[in-house]
Amino acid sequence: MNATNGTWDVIVVGAGAAGLSAGLVLGRARRETLIVDAGEPSNLAAEAVGGFLGADGRPPTELYERARAGLEPYGSVELRSGSVTEGSRDGDGFALRTGEGALERTRTVLIATGMEYRPPDVPGIAERWGRSVFHCPFCHGWEVRGGRLGVLDSGDGAVHRGLLLTSWSDDVTVYTNGNEPPADPALAAAGVAIDERPVVEVAGSGAELDAIRFADGTDRACNALLVPVTMHQRSDLAAQLGAEPGDPNPIAADPIRADDRGTTSVPGLLVAGDVTGRMPSVANAVASGSNAAAAVVQHLTAVPARG
């Protein structure tokens, strides 16, 4: 499909939960939409989607396959594999160049590229990421309920995460990895243990976690581990198009500044999903994609088409 007069109504960059949700709203609004996707959703490592209505327990790949199939009835939406590497203003709209060399013009842009998740650099975490090691207990806590659960953190973050995990188990240990233990007495009051020893490995078989291994050569049994992550932008497209950066927060190092509808400081440029630096989850991504797409339609209704 080619855009009318060579200009799309909107180009959505990224086809994870946020981008596909946006595509559905845009298709139903009969907007000529190009969705460009590099095929790297952040949750592909996870065994299942947790806590998303209608898809709880389903593999992420199944969720995305069903979502893509749901766009097929809407002939105004094109899904294209690839990436967007460059972007600039083009009159009242934008010009985007793909990694394959194509130049696409569009009246609006919706960035939903997701973020790069960076958990602590401890041996064994990467192999178990999204399974027995995770950053969101609301997504993964049910699957490890009642087990020996751990938190790899220190300071206020350790207190927050340690208390949170008690919703899923009575056996919770905070591993401070050689750092000073939290001074807050709330952990002890909740029955959360604290182990201050330096951690050298998260050990187990395959994706399973069996134990936390310490520098002194000993182990402590552990079935699942909650860790803090810092998210970083995968793409600098928003910056290329002039969007203001948001303030770093405990979740995201470089979020894009946007309001609740995904509207940025640049007219016609919107964002959805993890790129905003808000709490990451499939449910939140779907909601933000829907909201941002509705804002795109309202923007296009108010701004006359060129040509």
Backbone hydrogen bonds in HBPLUS format (Angstrom, degrees):
<---DONOR---> <-ACCEPTOR-->    atom                        ^
c    i                          cat <-CA-CA->   ^        H-A-AA   ^      H-
h    n   atom  resd res      DA  || num        DHA   H-A  angle D-A-AA Bond
n    s   type  num  typ     dist DA aas  dist angle  dist       angle   num
A0006-GLY N   A0003-ALA O   3.06 MM   3  4.99 152.0  2.14 124.5 119.0     1
A0007-THR N   A0004-THR O   3.21 MM   3  6.02 176.4  2.21 126.3 126.8     2
A0008-TRP N   A0105-ARG O   2.85 MM  97  6.22 164.4  1.87 147.0 142.3     3
A0107-ARG N   A0008-TRP O   2.88 MM  99  6.27 151.7  1.96 152.9 159.4     4
A0009-ASP N   A0032-GLU O   2.97 MM  23  5.14 138.7  2.15 133.8 146.4     5
A0108-THR N   A0009-ASP O   3.10 MM  99  6.18 123.9  2.43 124.1 139.5     6
A0010-VAL N   A0032-GLU O   3.26 MM  22  6.66 152.9  2.34 159.0 160.0     7
A0034-LEU N   A0010-VAL O   3.10 MM  24  6.57 158.5  2.15 153.1 159.7     8
A0011-ILE N   A0108-THR O   3.14 MM  97  6.58 148.5  2.24 140.7 147.0     9
A0110-LEU N   A0011-ILE O   2.95 MM  99  6.24 164.3  1.97 152.1 152.8    10
A0012-VAL N   A0034-LEU O   2.77 MM  22  6.15 155.1  1.83 152.3 161.0    11
A0036-VAL N   A0012-VAL O   2.91 MM  24  6.34 158.7  1.96 168.0 175.0    12
A0013-VAL N   A0110-LEU O   2.88 MM  97  6.28 160.0  1.92 155.7 161.7    13
A0112-ALA N   A0013-VAL O   2.76 MM  99  5.57 158.2  1.81 151.0 155.1    14
A0014-GLY N   A0036-VAL O   2.72 MM  22  5.80 155.8  1.77 157.0 164.1    15
A0020-LEU N   A0016-GLY O   2.98 MM   4  6.00 169.1  2.00 157.4 160.5    16
A0021-SER N   A0017-ALA O   3.09 MM   4  6.01 151.6  2.18 136.7 144.9    17
A0022-ALA N   A0018-ALA O   2.98 MM   4  6.18 156.4  2.03 147.2 153.8    18
A0023-GLY N   A0019-GLY O   2.90 MM   4  6.14 152.5  1.98 141.9 150.0    19
A0024-LEU N   A0020-LEU O   3.04 MM   4  6.30 149.0  2.14 145.6 152.1    20
A0025-VAL N   A0021-SER O   3.30 MM   4  6.64 163.8  2.32 149.8 152.6    21
A0026-LEU N   A0022-ALA O   2.92 MM   4  6.13 164.1  1.95 157.1 162.1    22
A0027-GLY N   A0023-GLY O   2.83 MM   4  5.91 154.0  1.89 145.0 152.2    23
A0028-ARG N   A0024-LEU O   3.04 MM   4  6.21 160.8  2.08 148.9 153.5    24
A0029-ALA N   A0025-VAL O   3.07 MM   4  6.26 126.4  2.37 134.0 148.1    25
A0031-ARG N   A0026-LEU O   3.04 MM   5  5.46 172.7  2.05 158.1 156.1    26
A0030-ARG N   A0027-GLY O   2.97 MM   3  5.01 159.4  2.01 106.2 110.7    27
A0033-THR N   A0076-SER O   2.82 MM  43  6.10 164.1  1.85 153.3 158.4    28
A0078-GLU N   A0033-THR O   2.84 MM  45  6.22 161.7  1.87 160.7 166.5    29
A0035-ILE N   A0078-GLU O   2.78 MM  43  6.08 167.9  1.79 171.4 174.7    30
A0080-ARG N   A0035-ILE O   2.77 MM  45  6.02 160.0  1.81 174.7 176.1    31
A0037-ASP N   A0080-ARG O   2.97 MM  43  6.37 156.7  2.03 158.1 164.7    32
A0082-GLY N   A0037-ASP O   2.76 MM  45  5.35 160.5  1.79 135.0 134.2    33
A0044-LEU N   A0041-PRO O   3.45 MM   3  5.85 163.4  2.48 118.8 117.2    34
A0046-ALA N   A0043-ASN O   3.05 MM   3  5.43 150.0  2.14 109.8 118.6    35
A0049-VAL N   A0058-ARG O   2.75 MM   9  5.59 156.8  1.80 152.3 155.3    36
A0057-GLY N   A0049-VAL O   2.66 MM   8  5.30 165.2  1.68 175.6 172.0    37
A0055-ALA N   A0052-PHE O   2.97 MM   3  5.58 162.6  2.00 138.1 142.6    38
A0058-ARG N   A0055-ALA O   3.02 MM   3  5.42 166.2  2.04 134.6 135.4    39
A0062-GLU N   A0059-PRO O   3.03 MM   3  5.37 125.1  2.34 106.6 119.9    40
A0063-LEU N   A0059-PRO O   3.20 MM   4  6.60 156.6  2.26 152.1 158.8    41
A0064-TYR N   A0060-PRO O   3.00 MM   4  6.31 162.3  2.03 158.6 161.9    42
A0065-GLU N   A0061-THR O   2.96 MM   4  6.12 154.9  2.02 144.9 152.2    43
A0066-ARG N   A0062-GLU O   2.97 MM   4  6.13 164.1  2.00 152.2 155.7    44
A0067-ALA N   A0063-LEU O   2.96 MM   4  6.15 153.2  2.04 144.3 152.5    45
A0068-ARG N   A0064-TYR O   2.88 MM   4  6.04 159.3  1.92 148.8 153.7    46
A0069-ALA N   A0065-GLU O   2.97 MM   4  6.16 159.7  2.02 145.7 151.8    47
A0070-GLY N   A0066-ARG O   2.95 MM   4  6.14 140.7  2.11 138.8 149.6    48
A0071-LEU N   A0068-ARG O   3.03 MM   3  5.36 153.5  2.10 106.6 114.8    49
A0072-GLU N   A0069-ALA O   3.16 MM   3  5.45 154.2  2.23 107.4 114.9    50
A0074-TYR N   A0071-LEU O   3.02 MM   3  5.64 155.3  2.08 121.0 128.6    51
A0077-VAL N   A0074-TYR O   3.12 MM   3  5.93 167.2  2.13 126.8 128.8    52
A0099-GLY N   A0083-SER O   2.80 MM  16  5.26 149.2  1.90 132.7 137.0    53
A0085-THR N   A0097-ARG O   2.93 MM  12  6.01 144.8  2.05 152.5 163.0    54
A0086-GLU N   A0097-ARG O   3.32 MM  11  5.11 163.2  2.35 142.3 143.0    55
A0097-ARG N   A0086-GLU O   2.90 MM  11  5.11 163.1  1.93 136.4 141.5    56
A0088-SER N   A0095-ALA O   2.99 MM   7  5.46 144.1  2.12 147.6 158.3    57
A0095-ALA N   A0088-SER O   2.90 MM   7  5.46 160.2  1.93 156.5 160.2    58
A0090-ASP N   A0093-GLY O   2.92 MM   3  5.04 166.5  1.94 117.7 116.6    59
A0093-GLY N   A0090-ASP O   3.00 MM   3  5.04 154.3  2.07 126.8 123.8    60
A0094-PHE N   A0106-THR O   2.84 MM  12  5.39 158.8  1.89 164.4 169.0    61
A0106-THR N   A0094-PHE O   2.96 MM  12  5.39 159.5  2.00 153.0 154.8    62
A0096-LEU N   A0104-GLU O   2.78 MM   8  5.23 169.7  1.79 160.0 162.4    63
A0104-GLU N   A0096-LEU O   2.76 MM   8  5.23 172.6  1.77 162.7 163.7    64
A0098-THR N   A0102-ALA O   2.88 MM   4  5.33 159.4  1.92 153.1 159.7    65
A0101-GLY N   A0098-THR O   2.92 MM   3  5.26 163.0  1.95 112.5 116.6    66
A0109-VAL N   A0268-GLY O   2.95 MM 159  6.38 160.1  1.99 161.5 165.8    67
A0270-LEU N   A0109-VAL O   2.84 MM 161  6.19 169.4  1.85 160.9 164.4    68
A0111-ILE N   A0270-LEU O   2.82 MM 159  6.29 159.6  1.86 152.7 150.4    69
A0272-ALA N   A0111-ILE O   2.99 MM 161  6.34 147.1  2.10 160.3 157.5    70
A0116-GLU N   A0232-HIS O   2.70 MM 116  5.06 174.9  1.70 160.0 159.4    71
A0232-HIS N   A0116-GLU O   2.89 MM 116  5.06 151.9  1.97 137.7 147.1    72
A0118-ARG N   A0230-THR O   3.00 MM 112  5.28 143.4  2.14 133.4 144.8    73
A0230-THR N   A0118-ARG O   3.26 MM 112  5.28 159.1  2.30 123.3 128.0    74
A0122-VAL N   A0120-PRO O   3.02 MM   2  5.74 128.9  2.29 105.8  90.9    75
A0125-ILE N   A0122-VAL O   3.17 MM   3  5.96 168.0  2.19 148.2 149.9    76
A0202-VAL N   A0123-PRO O   2.82 MM  79  6.17 156.5  1.88 154.9 163.0    77
A0128-ARG N   A0125-ILE O   3.00 MM   3  5.34 142.3  2.14 108.6 119.8    78
A0129-TRP N   A0125-ILE O   2.93 MM   4  5.81 105.9  2.50 149.0 168.1    79
A0129-TRP N   A0126-ALA O   3.42 MM   3  5.11 165.3  2.44  98.1 102.3    80
A0131-ARG N   A0128-ARG O   3.06 MM   3  5.49 156.6  2.12 135.4 135.7    81
A0133-VAL N   A0128-ARG O   3.14 MM   5  5.48 147.6  2.24 147.2 137.6    82
A0130-GLY N   A0133-VAL O   2.80 MM   3  5.85 138.7  1.97 167.4 178.3    83
A0225-LEU N   A0132-SER O   2.85 MM  93  6.35 156.1  1.91 155.9 164.0    84
A0134-PHE N   A0225-LEU O   3.00 MM  91  6.46 158.7  2.05 162.0 168.2    85
A0227-VAL N   A0134-PHE O   2.93 MM  93  6.18 159.5  1.97 155.7 162.5    86
A0139-CYS N   A0136-CYS O   3.15 MM   3  5.43 140.5  2.31 103.8 114.2    87
A0140-HIS N   A0136-CYS O   3.15 MM   4  6.38 148.2  2.25 146.2 155.6    88
A0141-GLY N   A0137-PRO O   2.61 MM   4  4.36 144.4  1.73 125.1 130.9    89
A0144-VAL N   A0141-GLY O   3.11 MM   3  5.44 143.3  2.25 106.5 116.7    90
A0145-ARG N   A0142-TRP O   3.32 MM   3  5.09 169.6  2.34 104.6 106.3    91
A0147-GLY N   A0144-VAL O   3.18 MM   3  5.81 156.4  2.24 141.3 141.7    92
A0146-GLY N   A0168-TRP O   2.75 MM  22  6.13 163.1  1.78 155.5 161.3    93
A0223-ASN N   A0148-ARG O   2.70 MM  75  5.18 161.6  1.73 146.1 152.9    94
A0149-LEU N   A0171-ASP O   2.95 MM  22  6.19 158.6  1.99 176.3 170.6    95
A0173-THR N   A0149-LEU O   2.98 MM  24  6.46 148.9  2.07 146.8 156.4    96
A0150-GLY N   A0224-ALA O   2.86 MM  74  6.22 147.2  1.96 151.3 161.9    97
A0226-LEU N   A0150-GLY O   2.78 MM  76  6.10 168.6  1.80 151.3 152.2    98
A0151-VAL N   A0173-THR O   2.87 MM  22  6.30 140.8  2.02 153.5 159.0    99
A0175-TYR N   A0151-VAL O   2.66 MM  24  5.86 174.5  1.67 169.8 171.5   100
A0152-LEU N   A0226-LEU O   3.06 MM  74  6.43 157.1  2.11 157.0 163.2   101
A0153-ASP N   A0175-TYR O   3.11 MM  22  6.27 135.7  2.31 139.2 152.1   102
A0158-ALA N   A0155-GLY O   3.11 MM   3  5.48 127.3  2.40 104.4 116.7   103
A0159-VAL N   A0155-GLY O   3.36 MM   4  6.81 152.1  2.45 146.1 153.5   104
A0160-HIS N   A0156-ASP O   2.97 MM   4  6.25 169.4  1.98 157.1 159.3   105
A0161-ARG N   A0157-GLY O   2.93 MM   4  6.04 174.5  1.93 152.5 154.3   106
A0162-GLY N   A0158-ALA O   2.81 MM   4  5.66 153.6  1.88 139.7 148.4   107
A0163-LEU N   A0159-VAL O   3.04 MM   4  6.08 167.2  2.06 148.9 152.2   108
A0164-LEU N   A0160-HIS O   3.04 MM   4  6.15 154.2  2.11 143.1 151.1   109
A0165-LEU N   A0161-ARG O   3.04 MM   4  6.20 156.0  2.10 148.8 153.1   110
A0166-THR N   A0163-LEU O   3.18 MM   3  5.48 145.3  2.31 103.3 113.1   111
A0167-SER N   A0164-LEU O   3.17 MM   3  6.05 168.9  2.18 122.2 125.4   112
A0168-TRP N   A0165-LEU O   2.89 MM   3  5.57 159.8  1.93 120.1 126.1   113
A0193-ALA N   A0172-VAL O   2.99 MM  21  6.37 152.6  2.07 160.7 155.6   114
A0174-VAL N   A0193-ALA O   2.80 MM  19  6.14 165.1  1.83 149.3 150.9   115
A0195-ASP N   A0174-VAL O   2.82 MM  21  6.16 163.6  1.85 166.6 168.1   116
A0176-THR N   A0195-ASP O   3.02 MM  19  6.38 153.7  2.09 147.5 156.0   117
A0179-ASN N   A0176-THR O   3.15 MM   3  5.21 161.4  2.19 107.7 113.0   118
A0178-GLY N   A0196-GLU O   2.80 MM  18  5.18 134.5  2.00 125.4 139.9   119
A0189-ALA N   A0185-PRO O   3.09 MM   4  6.32 161.0  2.13 153.3 159.3   120
A0190-ALA N   A0186-ALA O   3.00 MM   4  6.16 136.7  2.19 140.5 151.0   121
A0190-ALA N   A0187-LEU O   3.07 MM   3  5.16 129.2  2.34  97.1 110.6   122
A0192-VAL N   A0187-LEU O   2.88 MM   5  5.04 161.8  1.91 151.3 145.6   123
A0191-GLY N   A0188-ALA O   3.03 MM   3  5.01 157.3  2.09 102.2 109.2   124
A0215-ALA N   A0198-PRO O   3.00 MM  17  5.69 149.6  2.09 150.7 153.1   125
A0200-VAL N   A0213-ARG O   2.87 MM  13  5.80 165.8  1.89 146.5 151.4   126
A0201-GLU N   A0213-ARG O   3.37 MM  12  5.06 152.7  2.45 136.0 131.9   127
A0213-ARG N   A0201-GLU O   2.89 MM  12  5.06 172.5  1.90 159.9 158.6   128
A0203-ALA N   A0211-ALA O   2.92 MM   8  5.32 151.5  2.01 163.2 168.1   129
A0210-ASP N   A0203-ALA O   2.84 MM   7  5.91 169.4  1.85 143.6 147.1   130
A0211-ALA N   A0203-ALA O   3.13 MM   8  5.32 166.8  2.15 141.8 142.2   131
A0208-GLU N   A0205-SER O   2.98 MM   3  5.33 148.4  2.08 139.2 136.3   132
A0222-CYS N   A0210-ASP O   2.95 MM  12  5.37 168.6  1.96 119.3 121.9   133
A0212-ILE N   A0220-ARG O   2.85 MM   8  5.23 160.2  1.89 148.4 151.9   134
A0220-ARG N   A0212-ILE O   2.90 MM   8  5.23 137.4  2.08 138.6 151.8   135
A0214-PHE N   A0218-THR O   2.90 MM   4  5.57 170.8  1.91 174.5 175.8   136
A0217-GLY N   A0214-PHE O   3.01 MM   3  5.55 159.7  2.05 118.5 121.3   137
A0231-MET N   A0251-ILE O   2.83 MM  20  6.15 162.9  1.86 150.5 156.4   138
A0253-ALA N   A0231-MET O   2.92 MM  22  6.08 165.7  1.94 165.0 166.2   139
A0240-GLN N   A0236-ASP O   2.95 MM   4  6.28 155.7  2.01 152.8 160.5   140
A0241-LEU N   A0237-LEU O   2.99 MM   4  6.27 144.0  2.12 148.1 157.7   141
A0243-ALA N   A0238-ALA O   2.98 MM   5  5.41 161.4  2.01 152.6 146.8   142
A0242-GLY N   A0239-ALA O   3.01 MM   3  5.02 159.0  2.06 103.3 109.7   143
A0257-ARG N   A0244-GLU O   3.06 MM  13  5.76 158.6  2.11 149.2 154.1   144
A0246-GLY N   A0255-PRO O   2.75 MM   9  5.05 173.3  1.75 135.1 134.3   145
A0249-ASN N   A0252-ALA O   2.92 MM   3  5.40 170.0  1.93 158.3 161.6   146
A0256-ILE N   A0275-VAL O   3.07 MM  19  6.18 155.8  2.13 150.6 158.0   147
A0259-ASP N   A0263-THR O   3.09 MM   4  5.50 149.9  2.19 139.6 146.4   148
A0262-GLY N   A0259-ASP O   2.94 MM   3  5.30 162.7  1.97 115.6 121.2   149
A0271-VAL N   A0262-GLY O   2.85 MM   9  4.85 150.3  1.93 130.7 140.4   150
A0264-THR N   A0269-LEU O   3.30 MM   5  6.07 155.7  2.37 163.2 162.1   151
A0269-LEU N   A0266-VAL O   3.03 MM   3  5.50 160.6  2.07 141.8 141.2   152
A0276-THR N   A0273-GLY O   3.29 MM   3  6.32 172.8  2.29 129.3 130.8   153
A0277-GLY N   A0274-ASP O   2.82 MM   3  5.53 166.5  1.84 127.0 131.7   154
A0285-ALA N   A0281-SER O   2.95 MM   4  6.11 154.8  2.01 147.0 154.7   155
A0286-VAL N   A0282-VAL O   2.88 MM   4  6.11 162.9  1.91 157.4 160.9   156
A0287-ALA N   A0283-ALA O   3.09 MM   4  6.29 162.7  2.12 147.4 152.2   157
A0288-SER N   A0284-ASN O   2.90 MM   4  6.08 162.4  1.93 149.3 154.2   158
A0289-GLY N   A0285-ALA O   2.90 MM   4  6.05 155.1  1.96 148.6 155.4   159
A0290-SER N   A0286-VAL O   3.04 MM   4  6.24 158.1  2.09 147.8 153.3   160
A0291-ASN N   A0287-ALA O   2.95 MM   4  6.20 163.2  1.98 151.7 156.4   161
A0292-ALA N   A0288-SER O   2.89 MM   4  5.98 163.0  1.91 147.7 152.5   162
A0293-ALA N   A0289-GLY O   2.98 MM   4  6.07 156.5  2.04 144.0 150.4   163
A0294-ALA N   A0290-SER O   3.05 MM   4  6.29 156.7  2.11 147.4 153.4   164
A0295-ALA N   A0291-ASN O   3.02 MM   4  6.31 150.0  2.11 143.6 152.2   165
A0296-VAL N   A0292-ALA O   2.89 MM   4  6.22 144.6  2.01 144.3 154.5   166
A0297-VAL N   A0293-ALA O   3.01 MM   4  6.36 161.7  2.05 152.7 155.9   167
A0298-GLN N   A0294-ALA O   3.04 MM   4  6.31 158.7  2.09 146.5 152.3   168
A0299-HIS N   A0295-ALA O   2.89 MM   4  6.08 151.7  1.97 143.6 151.7   169
A0300-LEU N   A0296-VAL O   2.84 MM   4  6.14 162.5  1.87 157.8 162.2   170
A0301-THR N   A0297-VAL O   2.96 MM   4  6.13 144.7  2.09 143.7 153.3   171
A0302-ALA N   A0298-GLN O   3.14 MM   4  6.33 143.1  2.28 139.5 148.4   172
A0302-ALA N   A0299-HIS O   3.12 MM   3  5.21 124.6  2.44  95.9 109.8   173
A0303-VAL N   A0299-HIS O   2.89 MM   4  6.08 139.9  2.05 148.5 160.4   174
